[in-house]
Amino acid sequence: MTSDKRRAPAGAAVLRGDITRAIRRALMQELAAVGYGRLSIEAVARRAGVSKTAIYRRWSSKLDLVIETVVAAAGSKLPALDTGSLRGDLTLLFQVVAHALRHPLASQIIPDLLAEAARNPTIDETLQQLLRAKQQEIGGRLISLAVERGELPADTDADAAVDLIVGPLYWRLAIARTPLTPTYLEQLVESVAIGLAANGTVPRQREAPMPR
């Protein structure tokens, strides 16, 4: 006798999304707390409230779990950087990056993994690809818009520009751990805009909207 009702898949075919999300959250918290070297699947499982089996059904190793979770967390898209001026775009970008650099992913986890990368080629390759992709995402959009407006020369080096744009913020927040102030951000926007503008004064246009 047949029935129209079908049994739901069981075993390895069932990977509940809420459990996967709980594991990823626990992994990020554990990484921020103890670093990659002391990280264990057992500790992640305890923090997530799941069994080790639930983790191994999704990832084959600690390394796979860390790489996939960190890449997913860092892969979120930036808001559209098109305020009408280079200074406006820089202001918006600095506000977004400053917020992102306060997250444990940037302030604790990425620096720890960069140190681990010196001993682990897989982590090194993955992080380099991730950081290069984010740099191209930031630089490609912001610099191309400024070139189209005539604010920057067509031969502006996007990679060097992004180093100039993001470097001071990363140093201040992740290395020196010095608080940002509105005055500092305003001065940084001016300094970077002038530093990038080989053709002279960068025109002021409408200001960037403040993120909520």
C-alpha positions as CSV (number, residue, x, y, z in Angstrom):
1,M,0.0,0.0,0.0
2,T,1.3,3.4,-0.9
3,S,0.8,6.7,0.8
4,D,1.2,10.3,-0.4
5,K,2.9,11.2,2.9
6,R,6.7,11.1,2.7
7,R,9.0,10.8,5.6
8,A,11.3,13.7,6.2
9,P,15.0,13.0,5.6
10,A,16.8,11.8,8.6
11,G,20.4,11.5,9.8
12,A,23.0,13.5,8.0
13,A,20.5,14.9,5.6
14,V,18.9,17.0,8.4
15,L,20.9,20.0,9.3
16,R,18.8,22.4,11.3
17,G,19.6,26.0,10.6
18,D,19.1,27.2,14.2
19,I,21.7,24.7,15.4
20,T,24.1,25.8,12.6
21,R,23.7,29.4,13.6
22,A,24.2,28.6,17.3
23,I,27.5,26.8,16.5
24,R,28.7,29.7,14.5
25,R,27.9,32.2,17.2
26,A,29.6,30.0,19.8
27,L,32.6,29.6,17.6
28,M,33.0,33.4,17.2
29,Q,32.7,33.9,21.0
30,E,35.1,31.1,21.8
31,L,37.7,32.4,19.2
32,A,37.5,35.9,20.7
33,A,37.9,34.5,24.2
34,V,40.7,32.0,23.8
35,G,42.2,32.3,20.3
36,Y,42.7,29.7,17.6
37,G,45.5,27.8,19.4
38,R,43.4,27.0,22.4
39,L,40.1,26.6,20.6
40,S,38.5,23.1,20.9
41,I,35.4,21.6,19.3
42,E,34.4,20.5,22.8
43,A,34.3,24.1,24.1
44,V,32.4,25.3,21.1
45,A,29.8,22.5,21.5
46,R,29.4,23.4,25.2
47,R,28.9,27.1,24.5
48,A,26.4,26.3,21.7
49,G,24.6,23.8,23.8
50,V,25.0,21.0,21.2
51,S,26.9,17.8,20.9
52,K,30.3,17.4,19.2
53,T,28.5,15.2,16.6
54,A,26.3,18.1,15.6
55,I,29.5,20.1,14.7
56,Y,31.3,17.2,12.9
57,R,28.2,16.6,10.8
58,R,28.7,20.1,9.4
59,W,32.4,20.6,9.4
60,S,35.2,17.9,9.3
61,S,37.6,19.8,11.5
62,K,38.3,22.8,13.7
63,L,40.1,24.4,10.8
64,D,37.1,24.0,8.4
65,L,34.7,25.3,11.0
66,V,36.9,28.4,11.7
67,I,37.6,29.3,8.1
68,E,34.0,28.9,6.9
69,T,32.5,30.9,9.8
70,V,35.0,33.7,9.7
71,V,34.7,34.1,5.9
72,A,30.9,34.2,6.2
73,A,31.1,36.7,9.0
74,A,33.5,39.0,7.2
75,G,31.7,38.7,3.8
76,S,28.9,41.0,4.6
77,K,28.4,43.7,2.0
78,L,29.2,47.4,2.6
79,P,26.5,50.0,2.1
80,A,26.5,51.8,-1.2
81,L,29.2,54.4,-1.0
82,D,27.8,57.1,-3.3
83,T,27.1,60.3,-1.4
84,G,28.0,62.6,-4.3
85,S,31.6,63.5,-3.2
86,L,34.8,61.8,-2.2
87,R,34.8,63.5,1.2
88,G,31.2,62.3,1.7
89,D,32.1,58.7,0.7
90,L,35.1,58.8,3.0
91,T,33.1,60.0,5.9
92,L,30.5,57.2,5.4
93,L,33.2,54.6,4.9
94,F,35.1,55.7,8.0
95,Q,31.9,55.5,10.1
96,V,31.2,52.0,8.8
97,V,34.8,50.7,9.2
98,A,35.1,52.3,12.6
99,H,32.0,50.4,13.7
100,A,33.3,47.1,12.1
101,L,36.7,47.4,13.7
102,R,35.1,47.4,17.2
103,H,33.6,44.0,16.5
104,P,35.6,41.1,18.0
105,L,36.0,39.7,14.5
106,A,38.3,42.6,13.6
107,S,39.7,43.6,17.0
108,Q,40.6,40.1,18.3
109,I,39.9,37.2,15.9
110,I,41.5,38.4,12.7
111,P,44.7,39.5,14.4
112,D,44.9,36.2,16.2
113,L,44.3,34.3,13.0
114,L,47.0,36.4,11.2
115,A,49.5,35.3,13.8
116,E,48.3,31.7,13.4
117,A,48.7,32.0,9.6
118,A,52.5,32.1,10.0
119,R,52.3,28.5,11.0
120,N,49.3,27.3,8.9
121,P,49.4,27.8,5.1
122,T,45.7,27.1,4.7
123,I,44.7,29.9,7.1
124,D,47.3,32.2,5.5
125,E,45.9,31.6,2.0
126,T,42.3,32.0,3.1
127,L,42.9,35.2,5.0
128,Q,44.9,36.7,2.2
129,Q,42.1,36.0,-0.3
130,L,39.5,37.4,2.1
131,L,41.4,40.6,2.9
132,R,42.3,41.2,-0.8
133,A,38.6,40.7,-1.8
134,K,37.4,43.2,0.9
135,Q,40.1,45.7,-0.3
136,Q,39.0,45.4,-3.9
137,E,35.3,45.8,-2.8
138,I,36.1,49.0,-0.9
139,G,38.6,50.5,-3.3
140,G,37.0,49.6,-6.6
141,R,33.7,51.3,-5.8
142,L,35.0,54.4,-3.9
143,I,37.9,55.2,-6.2
144,S,36.0,54.6,-9.5
145,L,33.2,57.0,-8.4
146,A,35.8,59.7,-7.5
147,V,37.4,59.2,-10.9
148,E,34.1,59.5,-12.7
149,R,33.4,62.8,-10.9
150,G,36.8,64.1,-11.8
151,E,37.9,64.3,-8.2
152,L,40.8,61.8,-8.7
153,P,43.0,61.1,-11.7
154,A,42.1,58.1,-13.8
155,D,45.4,56.3,-13.0
156,T,44.8,56.4,-9.2
157,D,46.1,53.1,-7.7
158,A,43.1,51.6,-5.9
159,D,45.1,49.2,-3.7
160,A,47.4,52.0,-2.5
161,A,44.4,54.3,-1.9
162,V,42.6,51.7,0.2
163,D,45.8,51.2,2.3
164,L,45.8,55.0,2.9
165,I,42.0,55.0,3.7
166,V,41.7,52.0,6.0
167,G,45.2,51.8,7.5
168,P,44.9,54.7,10.0
169,L,41.6,53.5,11.3
170,Y,42.9,49.9,11.8
171,W,46.0,51.2,13.5
172,R,44.1,53.5,15.9
173,L,41.4,51.0,16.8
174,A,43.0,47.5,16.6
175,I,46.6,48.3,17.4
176,A,46.8,51.5,19.5
177,R,43.3,51.0,20.8
178,T,42.7,54.7,20.9
179,P,39.1,55.9,20.9
180,L,37.8,57.8,17.8
181,T,36.4,61.2,18.1
182,P,34.3,63.2,15.6
183,T,37.1,65.7,15.3
184,Y,39.6,63.0,14.5
185,L,37.4,61.5,11.8
186,E,36.8,64.9,10.2
187,Q,40.6,65.6,10.2
188,L,41.2,62.1,8.8
189,V,38.7,62.7,6.0
190,E,40.5,65.9,5.0
191,S,44.0,64.3,5.2
192,V,43.0,61.3,3.1
193,A,41.1,63.4,0.5
194,I,44.0,65.7,0.1
195,G,46.5,62.8,0.0
196,L,44.5,61.1,-2.7
197,A,43.8,64.2,-4.8
198,A,46.8,64.6,-7.1
199,N,44.8,67.1,-9.2
200,G,44.5,69.6,-6.3
201,T,41.5,70.5,-4.3
202,V,38.8,67.8,-3.9
203,P,35.4,69.5,-4.3
204,R,33.0,69.5,-1.4
205,Q,29.5,68.2,-2.1
206,R,26.6,67.0,0.0
207,E,27.6,65.3,3.2
208,A,27.3,61.6,3.9
209,P,24.2,60.6,5.9
210,M,24.9,59.5,9.4
211,P,24.3,55.7,9.8
212,R,21.6,54.8,12.4
